[in-house]
């Protein structure tokens, strides 16, 4: 069985890979640096509102890993 990374782990990677600093992300989404630190270390979570705001800021999209067969195939 192929184990995929959780959405939380993927979000952490996206934050680290972004061109924005964690501090800048915190300022943009109105979140404390302490909350970001807890989230990034796996010791805390984020509200749906903060998840949405980070997703919008980083232009993230959820894509299904299951591919559909092409029409006519």
CHARMM-style PDB file with segment names, atoms N, HN, CA, C and O in Angstrom:
ATOM      1  N   UNK     1       0.837  -1.181   0.000  1.00  0.00      PROA
ATOM      2  CA  UNK     1       0.000   0.000   0.000  1.00  0.00      PROA
ATOM      3  C   UNK     1       0.884   1.247   0.000  1.00  0.00      PROA
ATOM      4  O   UNK     1       1.827   1.347   0.784  1.00  0.00      PROA
ATOM      5  N   UNK     2       0.575   2.184  -0.875  1.00  0.00      PROA
ATOM      6  HN  UNK     2      -0.191   2.103  -1.512  1.00  0.00      PROA
ATOM      7  CA  UNK     2       1.345   3.411  -0.992  1.00  0.00      PROA
ATOM      8  C   UNK     2       0.796   4.452  -0.018  1.00  0.00      PROA
ATOM      9  O   UNK     2      -0.309   4.966  -0.198  1.00  0.00      PROA
ATOM     10  N   UNK     3       1.577   4.754   1.007  1.00  0.00      PROA
ATOM     11  HN  UNK     3       2.474   4.337   1.154  1.00  0.00      PROA
ATOM     12  CA  UNK     3       1.117   5.727   2.001  1.00  0.00      PROA
ATOM     13  C   UNK     3       1.445   7.140   1.537  1.00  0.00      PROA
ATOM     14  O   UNK     3       2.594   7.458   1.230  1.00  0.00      PROA
ATOM     15  N   UNK     4       0.419   7.979   1.492  1.00  0.00      PROA
ATOM     16  HN  UNK     4      -0.515   7.721   1.742  1.00  0.00      PROA
ATOM     17  CA  UNK     4       0.593   9.361   1.065  1.00  0.00      PROA
ATOM     18  C   UNK     4       0.753  10.261   2.283  1.00  0.00      PROA
ATOM     19  O   UNK     4       0.309   9.938   3.385  1.00  0.00      PROA
ATOM     20  N   UNK     5       1.396  11.394   2.054  1.00  0.00      PROA
ATOM     21  HN  UNK     5       1.757  11.657   1.160  1.00  0.00      PROA
ATOM     22  CA  UNK     5       1.566  12.379   3.123  1.00  0.00      PROA
ATOM     23  C   UNK     5       0.210  12.979   3.477  1.00  0.00      PROA
ATOM     24  O   UNK     5      -0.633  13.186   2.604  1.00  0.00      PROA
ATOM     25  N   UNK     6       0.009  13.249   4.735  1.00  0.00      PROA
ATOM     26  HN  UNK     6       0.693  13.080   5.444  1.00  0.00      PROA
ATOM     27  CA  UNK     6      -1.235  13.884   5.177  1.00  0.00      PROA
ATOM     28  C   UNK     6      -1.322  15.295   4.606  1.00  0.00      PROA
ATOM     29  O   UNK     6      -0.318  15.866   4.180  1.00  0.00      PROA
ATOM     30  N   UNK     7      -2.516  15.844   4.602  1.00  0.00      PROA
ATOM     31  HN  UNK     7      -3.332  15.380   4.948  1.00  0.00      PROA
ATOM     32  CA  UNK     7      -2.680  17.235   4.158  1.00  0.00      PROA
ATOM     33  C   UNK     7      -1.862  18.170   5.032  1.00  0.00      PROA
ATOM     34  O   UNK     7      -1.285  19.142   4.545  1.00  0.00      PROA
ATOM     35  N   UNK     8      -1.814  17.874   6.325  1.00  0.00      PROA
ATOM     36  HN  UNK     8      -2.283  17.084   6.721  1.00  0.00      PROA
ATOM     37  CA  UNK     8      -1.040  18.710   7.245  1.00  0.00      PROA
ATOM     38  C   UNK     8       0.442  18.691   6.869  1.00  0.00      PROA
ATOM     39  O   UNK     8       1.086  19.739   6.827  1.00  0.00      PROA
ATOM     40  N   UNK     9       0.976  17.514   6.599  1.00  0.00      PROA
ATOM     41  HN  UNK     9       0.453  16.663   6.632  1.00  0.00      PROA
ATOM     42  CA  UNK     9       2.384  17.407   6.205  1.00  0.00      PROA
ATOM     43  C   UNK     9       2.631  18.121   4.881  1.00  0.00      PROA
ATOM     44  O   UNK     9       3.663  18.768   4.708  1.00  0.00      PROA
ATOM     45  N   UNK    10       1.699  18.007   3.957  1.00  0.00      PROA
ATOM     46  HN  UNK    10       0.860  17.481   4.098  1.00  0.00      PROA
ATOM     47  CA  UNK    10       1.845  18.692   2.672  1.00  0.00      PROA
ATOM     48  C   UNK    10       1.820  20.206   2.863  1.00  0.00      PROA
ATOM     49  O   UNK    10       2.570  20.927   2.205  1.00  0.00      PROA
ATOM     50  N   UNK    11       0.963  20.690   3.761  1.00  0.00      PROA
ATOM     51  HN  UNK    11       0.354  20.104   4.296  1.00  0.00      PROA
ATOM     52  CA  UNK    11       0.896  22.124   4.027  1.00  0.00      PROA
ATOM     53  C   UNK    11       2.200  22.609   4.656  1.00  0.00      PROA
ATOM     54  O   UNK    11       2.693  23.681   4.305  1.00  0.00      PROA
ATOM     55  N   UNK    12       2.753  21.846   5.567  1.00  0.00      PROA
ATOM     56  HN  UNK    12       2.352  20.975   5.853  1.00  0.00      PROA
ATOM     57  CA  UNK    12       4.033  22.227   6.181  1.00  0.00      PROA
ATOM     58  C   UNK    12       5.117  22.344   5.112  1.00  0.00      PROA
ATOM     59  O   UNK    12       5.905  23.289   5.119  1.00  0.00      PROA
ATOM     60  N   UNK    13       5.152  21.377   4.192  1.00  0.00      PROA
ATOM     61  HN  UNK    13       4.512  20.608   4.186  1.00  0.00      PROA
ATOM     62  CA  UNK    13       6.141  21.427   3.112  1.00  0.00      PROA
ATOM     63  C   UNK    13       5.915  22.649   2.218  1.00  0.00      PROA
ATOM     64  O   UNK    13       6.872  23.301   1.800  1.00  0.00      PROA
ATOM     65  N   UNK    14       4.653  22.955   1.928  1.00  0.00      PROA
ATOM     66  HN  UNK    14       3.875  22.425   2.267  1.00  0.00      PROA
ATOM     67  CA  UNK    14       4.343  24.111   1.077  1.00  0.00      PROA
ATOM     68  C   UNK    14       4.781  25.408   1.742  1.00  0.00      PROA
ATOM     69  O   UNK    14       5.288  26.311   1.076  1.00  0.00      PROA
ATOM     70  N   UNK    15       4.586  25.504   3.050  1.00  0.00      PROA
ATOM     71  HN  UNK    15       4.175  24.771   3.592  1.00  0.00      PROA
ATOM     72  CA  UNK    15       5.016  26.695   3.790  1.00  0.00      PROA
ATOM     73  C   UNK    15       6.539  26.823   3.708  1.00  0.00      PROA
ATOM     74  O   UNK    15       7.062  27.902   3.430  1.00  0.00      PROA
ATOM     75  N   UNK    16       7.243  25.719   3.951  1.00  0.00      PROA
ATOM     76  HN  UNK    16       6.818  24.843   4.176  1.00  0.00      PROA
ATOM     77  CA  UNK    16       8.708  25.752   3.893  1.00  0.00      PROA
ATOM     78  C   UNK    16       9.224  26.053   2.489  1.00  0.00      PROA
ATOM     79  O   UNK    16      10.255  26.707   2.336  1.00  0.00      PROA
ATOM     80  N   UNK    17       8.520  25.583   1.471  1.00  0.00      PROA
ATOM     81  HN  UNK    17       7.682  25.052   1.596  1.00  0.00      PROA
ATOM     82  CA  UNK    17       8.960  25.771   0.086  1.00  0.00      PROA
ATOM     83  C   UNK    17       8.572  27.127  -0.490  1.00  0.00      PROA
ATOM     84  O   UNK    17       9.058  27.512  -1.553  1.00  0.00      PROA
ATOM     85  N   UNK    18       7.704  27.847   0.201  1.00  0.00      PROA
ATOM     86  HN  UNK    18       7.309  27.534   1.064  1.00  0.00      PROA
ATOM     87  CA  UNK    18       7.245  29.129  -0.345  1.00  0.00      PROA
ATOM     88  C   UNK    18       8.364  30.161  -0.312  1.00  0.00      PROA
ATOM     89  O   UNK    18       9.349  30.013   0.413  1.00  0.00      PROA
ATOM     90  N   UNK    19       8.194  31.197  -1.104  1.00  0.00      PROA
ATOM     91  HN  UNK    19       7.394  31.317  -1.693  1.00  0.00      PROA
ATOM     92  CA  UNK    19       9.161  32.295  -1.141  1.00  0.00      PROA
ATOM     93  C   UNK    19       8.962  33.257   0.024  1.00  0.00      PROA
ATOM     94  O   UNK    19       9.749  34.186   0.208  1.00  0.00      PROA
ATOM     95  N   UNK    20       7.907  33.035   0.813  1.00  0.00      PROA
ATOM     96  HN  UNK    20       7.267  32.281   0.663  1.00  0.00      PROA
ATOM     97  CA  UNK    20       7.600  33.911   1.946  1.00  0.00      PROA
ATOM     98  C   UNK    20       8.174  33.339   3.233  1.00  0.00      PROA
ATOM     99  O   UNK    20       8.219  32.123   3.421  1.00  0.00      PROA
ATOM    100  N   UNK    21       8.607  34.218   4.107  1.00  0.00      PROA
ATOM    101  HN  UNK    21       8.570  35.206   3.955  1.00  0.00      PROA
ATOM    102  CA  UNK    21       9.067  33.771   5.419  1.00  0.00      PROA
ATOM    103  C   UNK    21       7.857  33.366   6.257  1.00  0.00      PROA
ATOM    104  O   UNK    21       6.732  33.780   5.979  1.00  0.00      PROA
ATOM    105  N   UNK    22       8.094  32.575   7.258  1.00  0.00      PROA
ATOM    106  HN  UNK    22       9.008  32.239   7.484  1.00  0.00      PROA
ATOM    107  CA  UNK    22       7.005  32.205   8.171  1.00  0.00      PROA
ATOM    108  C   UNK    22       6.429  33.454   8.837  1.00  0.00      PROA
ATOM    109  O   UNK    22       5.220  33.562   9.039  1.00  0.00      PROA
ATOM    110  N   UNK    23       7.304  34.385   9.173  1.00  0.00      PROA
ATOM    111  HN  UNK    23       8.287  34.298   9.010  1.00  0.00      PROA
ATOM    112  CA  UNK    23       6.845  35.626   9.797  1.00  0.00      PROA
ATOM    113  C   UNK    23       5.899  36.374   8.860  1.00  0.00      PROA
ATOM    114  O   UNK    23       4.854  36.865   9.288  1.00  0.00      PROA
ATOM    115  N   UNK    24       6.262  36.458   7.599  1.00  0.00      PROA
ATOM    116  HN  UNK    24       7.111  36.059   7.252  1.00  0.00      PROA
ATOM    117  CA  UNK    24       5.416  37.150   6.618  1.00  0.00      PROA
ATOM    118  C   UNK    24       4.070  36.442   6.468  1.00  0.00      PROA
ATOM    119  O   UNK    24       3.029  37.095   6.394  1.00  0.00      PROA
ATOM    120  N   UNK    25       4.088  35.133   6.423  1.00  0.00      PROA
ATOM    121  HN  UNK    25       4.933  34.602   6.482  1.00  0.00      PROA
ATOM    122  CA  UNK    25       2.835  34.367   6.336  1.00  0.00      PROA
ATOM    123  C   UNK    25       1.964  34.678   7.544  1.00  0.00      PROA
ATOM    124  O   UNK    25       0.763  34.906   7.407  1.00  0.00      PROA
ATOM    125  N   UNK    26       2.566  34.685   8.717  1.00  0.00      PROA
ATOM    126  HN  UNK    26       3.542  34.500   8.828  1.00  0.00      PROA
ATOM    127  CA  UNK    26       1.820  34.996   9.945  1.00  0.00      PROA
ATOM    128  C   UNK    26       1.175  36.374   9.862  1.00  0.00      PROA
ATOM    129  O   UNK    26       0.007  36.538  10.213  1.00  0.00      PROA
ATOM    130  N   UNK    27       1.924  37.351   9.402  1.00  0.00      PROA
ATOM    131  HN  UNK    27       2.873  37.218   9.117  1.00  0.00      PROA
ATOM    132  CA  UNK    27       1.384  38.708   9.278  1.00  0.00      PROA
ATOM    133  C   UNK    27       0.223  38.748   8.289  1.00  0.00      PROA
ATOM    134  O   UNK    27      -0.802  39.374   8.558  1.00  0.00      PROA
ATOM    135  N   UNK    28       0.380  38.087   7.156  1.00  0.00      PROA
ATOM    136  HN  UNK    28       1.213  37.579   6.938  1.00  0.00      PROA
ATOM    137  CA  UNK    28      -0.632  38.115   6.100  1.00  0.00      PROA
ATOM    138  C   UNK    28      -1.936  37.434   6.523  1.00  0.00      PROA
ATOM    139  O   UNK    28      -3.021  37.884   6.152  1.00  0.00      PROA
ATOM    140  N   UNK    29      -1.832  36.351   7.297  1.00  0.00      PROA
ATOM    141  HN  UNK    29      -0.951  35.986   7.598  1.00  0.00      PROA
ATOM    142  CA  UNK    29      -3.040  35.606   7.686  1.00  0.00      PROA
ATOM    143  C   UNK    29      -3.491  35.919   9.111  1.00  0.00      PROA
ATOM    144  O   UNK    29      -4.410  35.292   9.639  1.00  0.00      PROA
ATOM    145  N   UNK    30      -2.819  36.913   9.730  1.00  0.00      PROA
ATOM    146  HN  UNK    30      -2.073  37.422   9.302  1.00  0.00      PROA
ATOM    147  CA  UNK    30      -3.168  37.345  11.090  1.00  0.00      PROA
ATOM    148  C   UNK    30      -3.110  36.193  12.094  1.00  0.00      PROA
ATOM    149  O   UNK    30      -4.086  35.871  12.771  1.00  0.00      PROA
ATOM    150  N   UNK    31      -1.933  35.593  12.157  1.00  0.00      PROA
ATOM    151  HN  UNK    31      -1.140  35.855  11.607  1.00  0.00      PROA
ATOM    152  CA  UNK    31      -1.691  34.474  13.066  1.00  0.00      PROA
ATOM    153  C   UNK    31      -0.418  34.767  13.849  1.00  0.00      PROA
ATOM    154  O   UNK    31       0.514  35.375  13.322  1.00  0.00      PROA
ATOM    155  N   UNK    32      -0.379  34.342  15.088  1.00  0.00      PROA
ATOM    156  HN  UNK    32      -1.136  33.848  15.516  1.00  0.00      PROA
ATOM    157  CA  UNK    32       0.816  34.591  15.883  1.00  0.00      PROA
ATOM    158  C   UNK    32       1.954  33.666  15.445  1.00  0.00      PROA
ATOM    159  O   UNK    32       1.712  32.529  15.040  1.00  0.00      PROA
ATOM    160  N   UNK    33       3.194  34.157  15.527  1.00  0.00      PROA
ATOM    161  HN  UNK    33       3.390  35.081  15.856  1.00  0.00      PROA
ATOM    162  CA  UNK    33       4.336  33.301  15.217  1.00  0.00      PROA
ATOM    163  C   UNK    33       4.400  32.063  16.115  1.00  0.00      PROA
ATOM    164  O   UNK    33       4.884  31.013  15.693  1.00  0.00      PROA
ATOM    165  N   UNK    34       3.915  32.185  17.343  1.00  0.00      PROA
ATOM    166  HN  UNK    34       3.522  33.038  17.687  1.00  0.00      PROA
ATOM    167  CA  UNK    34       3.913  31.026  18.254  1.00  0.00      PROA
ATOM    168  C   UNK    34       2.982  29.930  17.730  1.00  0.00      PROA
ATOM    169  O   UNK    34       3.307  28.746  17.809  1.00  0.00      PROA
ATOM    170  N   UNK    35       1.829  30.327  17.197  1.00  0.00      PROA
ATOM    171  HN  UNK    35       1.564  31.290  17.133  1.00  0.00      PROA
ATOM    172  CA  UNK    35       0.895  29.352  16.633  1.00  0.00      PROA
ATOM    173  C   UNK    35       1.525  28.669  15.427  1.00  0.00      PROA
ATOM    174  O   UNK    35       1.415  27.454  15.267  1.00  0.00      PROA
ATOM    175  N   UNK    36       2.187  29.456  14.576  1.00  0.00      PROA
ATOM    176  HN  UNK    36       2.277  30.444  14.706  1.00  0.00      PROA
ATOM    177  CA  UNK    36       2.870  28.886  13.406  1.00  0.00      PROA
ATOM    178  C   UNK    36       3.950  27.913  13.854  1.00  0.00      PROA
ATOM    179  O   UNK    36       4.075  26.825  13.291  1.00  0.00      PROA
ATOM    180  N   UNK    37       4.722  28.286  14.848  1.00  0.00      PROA
ATOM    181  HN  UNK    37       4.620  29.170  15.305  1.00  0.00      PROA
ATOM    182  CA  UNK    37       5.788  27.424  15.348  1.00  0.00      PROA
ATOM    183  C   UNK    37       5.234  26.099  15.860  1.00  0.00      PROA
ATOM    184  O   UNK    37       5.783  25.038  15.563  1.00  0.00      PROA
ATOM    185  N   UNK    38       4.147  26.158  16.630  1.00  0.00      PROA
ATOM    186  HN  UNK    38       3.701  27.020  16.871  1.00  0.00      PROA
ATOM    187  CA  UNK    38       3.532  24.926  17.142  1.00  0.00      PROA
ATOM    188  C   UNK    38       3.029  24.057  15.996  1.00  0.00      PROA
ATOM    189  O   UNK    38       3.207  22.839  16.013  1.00  0.00      PROA
ATOM    190  N   UNK    39       2.397  24.685  14.992  1.00  0.00      PROA
ATOM    191  HN  UNK    39       2.253  25.675  14.978  1.00  0.00      PROA
ATOM    192  CA  UNK    39       1.904  23.926  13.847  1.00  0.00      PROA
ATOM    193  C   UNK    39       3.053  23.264  13.090  1.00  0.00      PROA
ATOM    194  O   UNK    39       2.985  22.078  12.768  1.00  0.00      PROA
ATOM    195  N   UNK    40       4.088  24.015  12.812  1.00  0.00      PROA
ATOM    196  HN  UNK    40       4.143  24.979  13.074  1.00  0.00      PROA
ATOM    197  CA  UNK    40       5.199  23.487  12.019  1.00  0.00      PROA
ATOM    198  C   UNK    40       5.961  22.388  12.754  1.00  0.00      PROA
ATOM    199  O   UNK    40       6.565  21.524  12.118  1.00  0.00      PROA
ATOM    200  N   UNK    41       5.940  22.411  14.084  1.00  0.00      PROA
ATOM    201  HN  UNK    41       5.449  23.112  14.601  1.00  0.00      PROA
ATOM    202  CA  UNK    41       6.634  21.378  14.858  1.00  0.00      PROA
ATOM    203  C   UNK    41       5.723  20.182  15.153  1.00  0.00      PROA
ATOM    204  O   UNK    41       6.158  19.204  15.760  1.00  0.00      PROA
ATOM    205  N   UNK    42       4.474  20.261  14.728  1.00  0.00      PROA
ATOM    206  HN  UNK    42       4.120  21.056  14.235  1.00  0.00      PROA
ATOM    207  CA  UNK    42       3.546  19.156  14.962  1.00  0.00      PROA
ATOM    208  C   UNK    42       2.935  19.155  16.348  1.00  0.00      PROA
ATOM    209  O   UNK    42       2.338  18.163  16.765  1.00  0.00      PROA
ATOM    210  N   UNK    43       3.079  20.257  17.066  1.00  0.00      PROA
ATOM    211  HN  UNK    43       3.564  21.063  16.728  1.00  0.00      PROA
ATOM    212  CA  UNK    43       2.562  20.329  18.439  1.00  0.00      PROA
ATOM    213  C   UNK    43       1.260  21.095  18.554  1.00  0.00      PROA
ATOM    214  O   UNK    43       0.763  21.314  19.659  1.00  0.00      PROA
ATOM    215  N   UNK    44       0.701  21.506  17.422  1.00  0.00      PROA
ATOM    216  HN  UNK    44       1.105  21.329  16.524  1.00  0.00      PROA
ATOM    217  CA  UNK    44      -0.553  22.247  17.434  1.00  0.00      PROA
ATOM    218  C   UNK    44      -1.187  22.231  16.063  1.00  0.00      PROA
ATOM    219  O   UNK    44      -0.541  21.911  15.065  1.00  0.00      PROA
ATOM    220  N   UNK    45      -2.446  22.575  16.028  1.00  0.00      PROA
ATOM    221  HN  UNK    45      -2.971  22.834  16.839  1.00  0.00      PROA
ATOM    222  CA  UNK    45      -3.171  22.615  14.770  1.00  0.00      PROA
ATOM    223  C   UNK    45      -3.555  24.041  14.422  1.00  0.00      PROA
ATOM    224  O   UNK    45      -3.235  24.990  15.139  1.00  0.00      PROA
ATOM    225  N   UNK    46      -4.250  24.164  13.301  1.00  0.00      PROA
ATOM    226  HN  UNK    46      -4.510  23.393  12.719  1.00  0.00      PROA
ATOM    227  CA  UNK    46      -4.734  25.459  12.847  1.00  0.00      PROA
ATOM    228  C   UNK    46      -6.231  25.389  12.621  1.00  0.00      PROA
ATOM    229  O   UNK    46      -6.777  24.328  12.318  1.00  0.00      PROA
ATOM    230  N   UNK    47      -6.883  26.519  12.769  1.00  0.00      PROA
ATOM    231  HN  UNK    47      -6.440  27.381  13.015  1.00  0.00      PROA
ATOM    232  CA  UNK    47      -8.317  26.576  12.488  1.00  0.00      PROA
ATOM    233  C   UNK    47      -8.537  26.462  10.980  1.00  0.00      PROA
ATOM    234  O   UNK    47      -7.624  26.694  10.187  1.00  0.00      PROA
ATOM    235  N   UNK    48      -9.748  26.106  10.605  1.00  0.00      PROA
ATOM    236  HN  UNK    48     -10.489  25.918  11.249  1.00  0.00      PROA
ATOM    237  CA  UNK    48     -10.085  26.022   9.185  1.00  0.00      PROA
ATOM    238  C   UNK    48      -9.893  27.383   8.519  1.00  0.00      PROA
ATOM    239  O   UNK    48      -9.453  27.462   7.372  1.00  0.00      PROA
ATOM    240  N   UNK    49     -10.222  28.447   9.239  1.00  0.00      PROA
ATOM    241  HN  UNK    49     -10.580  28.383  10.171  1.00  0.00      PROA
ATOM    242  CA  UNK    49     -10.048  29.797   8.693  1.00  0.00      PROA
ATOM    243  C   UNK    49      -8.580  30.058   8.359  1.00  0.00      PROA
ATOM    244  O   UNK    49      -8.268  30.574   7.286  1.00  0.00      PROA
ATOM    245  N   UNK    50      -7.684  29.703   9.276  1.00  0.00      PROA
ATOM    246  HN  UNK    50      -7.938  29.284  10.148  1.00  0.00      PROA
ATOM    247  CA  UNK    50      -6.251  29.924   9.029  1.00  0.00      PROA
ATOM    248  C   UNK    50      -5.760  29.040   7.896  1.00  0.00      PROA
ATOM    249  O   UNK    50      -4.959  29.480   7.071  1.00  0.00      PROA
ATOM    250  N   UNK    51      -6.230  27.796   7.844  1.00  0.00      PROA
ATOM    251  HN  UNK    51      -6.880  27.438   8.514  1.00  0.00      PROA
ATOM    252  CA  UNK    51      -5.853  26.900   6.749  1.00  0.00      PROA
ATOM    253  C   UNK    51      -6.277  27.502   5.414  1.00  0.00      PROA
ATOM    254  O   UNK    51      -5.506  27.512   4.455  1.00  0.00      PROA
ATOM    255  N   UNK    52      -7.506  28.000   5.361  1.00  0.00      PROA
ATOM    256  HN  UNK    52      -8.133  27.992   6.140  1.00  0.00      PROA
ATOM    257  CA  UNK    52      -8.006  28.623   4.127  1.00  0.00      PROA
ATOM    258  C   UNK    52      -7.157  29.830   3.741  1.00  0.00      PROA
ATOM    259  O   UNK    52      -6.805  29.998   2.573  1.00  0.00      PROA
ATOM    260  N   UNK    53      -6.833  30.660   4.710  1.00  0.00      PROA
ATOM    261  HN  UNK    53      -7.119  30.524   5.659  1.00  0.00      PROA
ATOM    262  CA  UNK    53      -6.076  31.885   4.419  1.00  0.00      PROA
ATOM    263  C   UNK    53      -4.658  31.568   3.950  1.00  0.00      PROA
ATOM    264  O   UNK    53      -4.138  32.227   3.049  1.00  0.00      PROA
ATOM    265  N   UNK    54      -4.039  30.569   4.556  1.00  0.00      PROA
ATOM    266  HN  UNK    54      -4.461  30.034   5.288  1.00  0.00      PROA
ATOM    267  CA  UNK    54      -2.702  30.160   4.105  1.00  0.00      PROA
ATOM    268  C   UNK    54      -2.795  29.584   2.695  1.00  0.00      PROA
ATOM    269  O   UNK    54      -1.964  29.887   1.840  1.00  0.00      PROA
ATOM    270  N   UNK    55      -3.803  28.756   2.458  1.00  0.00      PROA
ATOM    271  HN  UNK    55      -4.478  28.510   3.153  1.00  0.00      PROA
ATOM    272  CA  UNK    55      -3.994  28.184   1.130  1.00  0.00      PROA
ATOM    273  C   UNK    55      -4.172  29.248   0.069  1.00  0.00      PROA
ATOM    274  O   UNK    55      -3.602  29.146  -1.017  1.00  0.00      PROA
ATOM    275  N   UNK    56      -4.953  30.265   0.369  1.00  0.00      PROA
ATOM    276  HN  UNK    56      -5.416  30.349   1.251  1.00  0.00      PROA
ATOM    277  CA  UNK    56      -5.155  31.370  -0.572  1.00  0.00      PROA
ATOM    278  C   UNK    56      -3.851  32.150  -0.789  1.00  0.00      PROA
ATOM    279  O   UNK    56      -3.496  32.475  -1.922  1.00  0.00      PROA
ATOM    280  N   UNK    57      -3.155  32.442   0.293  1.00  0.00      PROA
ATOM    281  HN  UNK    57      -3.443  32.178   1.214  1.00  0.00      PROA
ATOM    282  CA  UNK    57      -1.915  33.203   0.201  1.00  0.00      PROA
ATOM    283  C   UNK    57      -0.879  32.481  -0.652  1.00  0.00      PROA
ATOM    284  O   UNK    57      -0.200  33.099  -1.471  1.00  0.00      PROA
ATOM    285  N   UNK    58      -0.762  31.176  -0.457  1.00  0.00      PROA
ATOM    286  HN  UNK    58      -1.313  30.674   0.209  1.00  0.00      PROA
ATOM    287  CA  UNK    58       0.246  30.391  -1.181  1.00  0.00      PROA
ATOM    288  C   UNK    58      -0.286  29.825  -2.494  1.00  0.00      PROA
ATOM    289  O   UNK    58       0.418  29.101  -3.199  1.00  0.00      PROA
ATOM    290  N   UNK    59      -1.536  30.161  -2.816  1.00  0.00      PROA
ATOM    291  HN  UNK    59      -2.108  30.749  -2.244  1.00  0.00      PROA
ATOM    292  CA  UNK    59      -2.194  29.693  -4.044  1.00  0.00      PROA
ATOM    293  C   UNK    59      -2.176  28.164  -4.133  1.00  0.00      PROA
ATOM    294  O   UNK    59      -1.799  27.590  -5.155  1.00  0.00      PROA
ATOM    295  N   UNK    60      -2.591  27.520  -3.038  1.00  0.00      PROA
ATOM    296  HN  UNK    60      -2.896  27.986  -2.208  1.00  0.00      PROA
ATOM    297  CA  UNK    60      -2.604  26.061  -2.973  1.00  0.00      PROA
ATOM    298  C   UNK    60      -3.951  25.516  -3.435  1.00  0.00      PROA
ATOM    299  O   UNK    60      -4.981  26.173  -3.285  1.00  0.00      PROA
ATOM    300  N   UNK    61      -3.935  24.320  -3.994  1.00  0.00      PROA
ATOM    301  HN  UNK    61      -3.098  23.786  -4.116  1.00  0.00      PROA
ATOM    302  CA  UNK    61      -5.139  23.628  -4.429  1.00  0.00      PROA
ATOM    303  C   UNK    61      -5.046  22.174  -3.999  1.00  0.00      PROA
ATOM    304  O   UNK    61      -3.961  21.593  -3.968  1.00  0.00      PROA
ATOM    305  N   UNK    62      -6.186  21.595  -3.670  1.00  0.00      PROA
ATOM    306  HN  UNK    62      -7.067  22.067  -3.696  1.00  0.00      PROA
ATOM    307  CA  UNK    62      -6.234  20.160  -3.363  1.00  0.00      PROA
ATOM    308  C   UNK    62      -6.515  19.432  -4.667  1.00  0.00      PROA
ATOM    309  O   UNK    62      -7.449  19.771  -5.392  1.00  0.00      PROA
ATOM    310  N   UNK    63      -5.706  18.438  -4.953  1.00  0.00      PROA
ATOM    311  HN  UNK    63      -4.946  18.163  -4.364  1.00  0.00      PROA
ATOM    312  CA  UNK    63      -5.868  17.656  -6.167  1.00  0.00      PROA
ATOM    313  C   UNK    63      -5.987  16.202  -5.769  1.00  0.00      PROA
ATOM    314  O   UNK    63      -5.182  15.696  -4.986  1.00  0.00      PROA
ATOM    315  N   UNK    64      -6.977  15.538  -6.299  1.00  0.00      PROA
ATOM    316  HN  UNK    64      -7.631  15.948  -6.935  1.00  0.00      PROA
ATOM    317  CA  UNK    64      -7.174  14.122  -6.013  1.00  0.00      PROA
ATOM    318  C   UNK    64      -6.030  13.307  -6.600  1.00  0.00      PROA
ATOM    319  O   UNK    64      -5.580  13.574  -7.714  1.00  0.00      PROA
ATOM    320  N   UNK    65      -5.570  12.330  -5.864  1.00  0.00      PROA
ATOM    321  HN  UNK    65      -5.936  12.113  -4.960  1.00  0.00      PROA
ATOM    322  CA  UNK    65      -4.517  11.453  -6.351  1.00  0.00      PROA
ATOM    323  C   UNK    65      -5.029  10.340  -7.238  1.00  0.00      PROA
ATOM    324  O   UNK    65      -4.242   9.628  -7.863  1.00  0.00      PROA
ATOM    325  N   UNK    66      -6.333  10.183  -7.297  1.00  0.00      PROA
ATOM    326  HN  UNK    66      -6.972  10.761  -6.789  1.00  0.00      PROA
ATOM    327  CA  UNK    66      -6.909   9.128  -8.117  1.00  0.00      PROA
ATOM    328  C   UNK    66      -7.182   9.687  -9.498  1.00  0.00      PROA
ATOM    329  O   UNK    66      -7.920  10.658  -9.661  1.00  0.00      PROA
ATOM    330  N   UNK    67      -6.583   9.065 -10.470  1.00  0.00      PROA
ATOM    331  HN  UNK    67      -5.983   8.276 -10.337  1.00  0.00      PROA
ATOM    332  CA  UNK    67      -6.794   9.547 -11.833  1.00  0.00      PROA
ATOM    333  C   UNK    67      -7.969   8.812 -12.468  1.00  0.00      PROA
ATOM    334  O   UNK    67      -8.197   7.632 -12.204  1.00  0.00      PROA
ATOM    335  N   UNK    68      -8.698   9.518 -13.295  1.00  0.00      PROA
ATOM    336  HN  UNK    68      -8.512  10.477 -13.509  1.00  0.00      PROA
ATOM    337  CA  UNK    68      -9.824   8.945 -14.004  1.00  0.00      PROA
ATOM    338  C   UNK    68      -9.341   8.521 -15.394  1.00  0.00      PROA
ATOM    339  O   UNK    68      -8.492   9.186 -15.988  1.00  0.00      PROA
ATOM    340  N   UNK    69      -9.880   7.423 -15.904  1.00  0.00      PROA
ATOM    341  HN  UNK    69     -10.570   6.884 -15.422  1.00  0.00      PROA
ATOM    342  CA  UNK    69      -9.475   7.030 -17.262  1.00  0.00      PROA
ATOM    343  C   UNK    69      -9.943   8.068 -18.280  1.00  0.00      PROA
ATOM    344  O   UNK    69     -11.021   8.647 -18.145  1.00  0.00      PROA
ATOM    345  N   UNK    70      -9.130   8.289 -19.280  1.00  0.00      PROA
ATOM    346  HN  UNK    70      -8.254   7.819 -19.389  1.00  0.00      PROA
ATOM    347  CA  UNK    70      -9.484   9.244 -20.332  1.00  0.00      PROA
ATOM    348  C   UNK    70     -10.678   8.727 -21.123  1.00  0.00      PROA
ATOM    349  O   UNK    70     -10.837   7.520 -21.305  1.00  0.00      PROA
ATOM    350  N   UNK    71     -11.509   9.643 -21.587  1.00  0.00      PROA
ATOM    351  HN  UNK    71     -11.380  10.623 -21.438  1.00  0.00      PROA
ATOM    352  CA  UNK    71     -12.678   9.246 -22.393  1.00  0.00      PROA
ATOM    353  C   UNK    71     -12.189   8.580 -23.659  1.00  0.00      PROA
ATOM    354  O   UNK    71     -11.223   9.018 -24.285  1.00  0.00      PROA
ATOM    355  N   UNK    72     -12.876   7.515 -24.022  1.00  0.00      PROA
ATOM    356  HN  UNK    72     -13.661   7.159 -23.514  1.00  0.00      PROA
ATOM    357  CA  UNK    72     -12.529   6.796 -25.230  1.00  0.00      PROA
ATOM    358  C   UNK    72     -11.407   5.791 -25.030  1.00  0.00      PROA
ATOM    359  O   UNK    72     -11.008   5.106 -25.971  1.00  0.00      PROA
ATOM    360  N   UNK    73     -10.903   5.701 -23.819  1.00  0.00      PROA
ATOM    361  HN  UNK    73     -11.228   6.258 -23.054  1.00  0.00      PROA
ATOM    362  CA  UNK    73      -9.799   4.757 -23.572  1.00  0.00      PROA
ATOM    363  C   UNK    73     -10.309   3.410 -23.132  1.00  0.00      PROA
ATOM    364  OT1 UNK    73      -9.517   2.501 -22.883  1.00  0.00      PROA
TER     365      UNK     73
END
